Amino acid sequence: MEKNYSDITKRISGDLRKLRQDIPDTMKAFSALAQAATREGALDRKTKELIALAIGIATRCDGCIGFHTEALVKLGATRLEVEEVIGMAVCPSLMYAADAISAFEQLEKQLTVAA
């Protein structure tokens, strides 16, 4: 089933409105942190959003993917820039793939010796 990121971000935005009412101090602090983190500095906003998208992909966060992709579209990111980020985001999975083959080799050796 295809995910609808517009629906995902709308739903999350509604839930965040509820949280802003219920825990306003916490949500104001989070908002201030997010604004400070995305403010232009040594890195421009688009670069920061590309980094955030990579983190969202690596952590499998649908909301992060939706919100950061939306920001990137608004900031004029190209498809190629997003595709390069996607290429970089596979790194954590590759590291775990290396661990998986190591686990296989260890267990194969243990179980073969035990048999």
C-alpha positions as CSV (number, residue, x, y, z in Angstrom):
1,M,0.0,0.0,0.0
2,E,1.3,3.4,-1.0
3,K,1.7,5.9,1.9
4,N,0.1,9.3,1.5
5,Y,2.6,11.8,3.0
6,S,0.2,14.7,2.7
7,D,-2.3,12.8,4.9
8,I,0.5,11.7,7.3
9,T,1.7,15.2,7.8
10,K,-1.8,16.6,8.2
11,R,-2.6,14.0,10.8
12,I,0.6,14.6,12.7
13,S,0.0,18.4,12.6
14,G,-3.4,17.9,14.1
15,D,-1.9,15.8,16.9
16,L,0.8,18.3,17.5
17,R,-1.8,21.0,17.9
18,K,-3.3,19.0,20.7
19,L,0.1,18.6,22.3
20,R,0.6,22.4,22.1
21,Q,-2.6,22.8,24.1
22,D,-1.8,20.0,26.6
23,I,1.9,20.6,27.2
24,P,2.6,24.1,26.0
25,D,5.9,24.7,27.7
26,T,7.4,21.5,26.3
27,M,6.1,22.2,22.8
28,K,7.4,25.8,22.9
29,A,10.8,24.5,23.9
30,F,10.8,21.9,21.1
31,S,9.8,24.6,18.6
32,A,12.6,26.9,19.8
33,L,15.1,24.1,19.4
34,A,13.8,23.2,15.9
35,Q,14.0,26.9,14.8
36,A,17.5,27.2,16.2
37,A,18.7,24.0,14.5
38,T,17.3,25.0,11.1
39,R,18.5,28.6,11.2
40,E,21.0,29.6,8.5
41,G,24.6,29.2,9.8
42,A,27.6,27.4,8.5
43,L,25.1,25.2,6.7
44,D,22.2,26.6,4.8
45,R,18.6,25.6,5.5
46,K,18.4,23.3,2.5
47,T,21.5,21.4,3.5
48,K,20.1,21.0,7.0
49,E,16.8,19.7,5.7
50,L,18.7,17.2,3.4
51,I,20.5,16.0,6.6
52,A,17.2,15.7,8.4
53,L,15.6,13.8,5.6
54,A,18.5,11.3,5.6
55,I,18.0,10.8,9.4
56,G,14.3,10.4,8.8
57,I,14.9,7.7,6.2
58,A,17.5,5.9,8.4
59,T,15.1,5.9,11.4
60,R,12.1,5.0,9.3
61,C,10.1,8.0,10.5
62,D,7.2,8.6,8.1
63,G,6.5,12.0,9.7
64,C,10.1,13.1,9.4
65,I,10.2,12.0,5.7
66,G,7.0,13.9,5.0
67,F,7.8,17.2,6.8
68,H,11.4,17.4,5.7
69,T,10.5,16.5,2.1
70,E,7.8,19.2,2.1
71,A,10.4,21.7,3.4
72,L,12.9,20.6,0.7
73,V,10.3,21.1,-2.1
74,K,9.6,24.6,-0.7
75,L,13.3,25.4,-0.6
76,G,13.8,24.4,-4.2
77,A,15.7,21.1,-3.7
78,T,16.1,19.1,-6.9
79,R,15.1,15.4,-7.4
80,L,18.8,14.6,-7.8
81,E,19.7,16.2,-4.5
82,V,17.0,14.1,-2.8
83,E,18.2,11.0,-4.6
84,E,21.8,11.6,-3.4
85,V,20.5,11.9,0.1
86,I,18.6,8.6,-0.3
87,G,21.9,7.0,-1.5
88,M,23.6,8.2,1.7
89,A,20.8,7.2,4.0
90,V,21.3,3.5,3.1
91,C,24.6,3.5,5.1
92,P,23.1,2.5,8.5
93,S,21.3,-0.4,6.8
94,L,24.6,-1.5,5.1
95,M,26.4,-1.5,8.5
96,Y,23.7,-3.8,9.9
97,A,23.9,-5.9,6.8
98,A,27.6,-6.4,7.6
99,D,26.7,-7.4,11.1
100,A,24.2,-9.8,9.8
101,I,26.7,-11.7,7.6
102,S,29.1,-11.7,10.6
103,A,26.3,-13.3,12.8
104,F,25.7,-15.9,10.1
105,E,29.4,-16.8,9.9
106,Q,29.7,-17.0,13.7
107,L,26.5,-19.1,14.1
108,E,27.3,-21.3,11.1
109,K,30.7,-22.1,12.6
110,Q,29.2,-22.8,16.0
111,L,26.4,-25.0,14.8
112,T,28.6,-26.9,12.4
113,V,31.2,-27.7,15.1
114,A,28.4,-28.7,17.5
115,A,26.8,-31.1,15.0
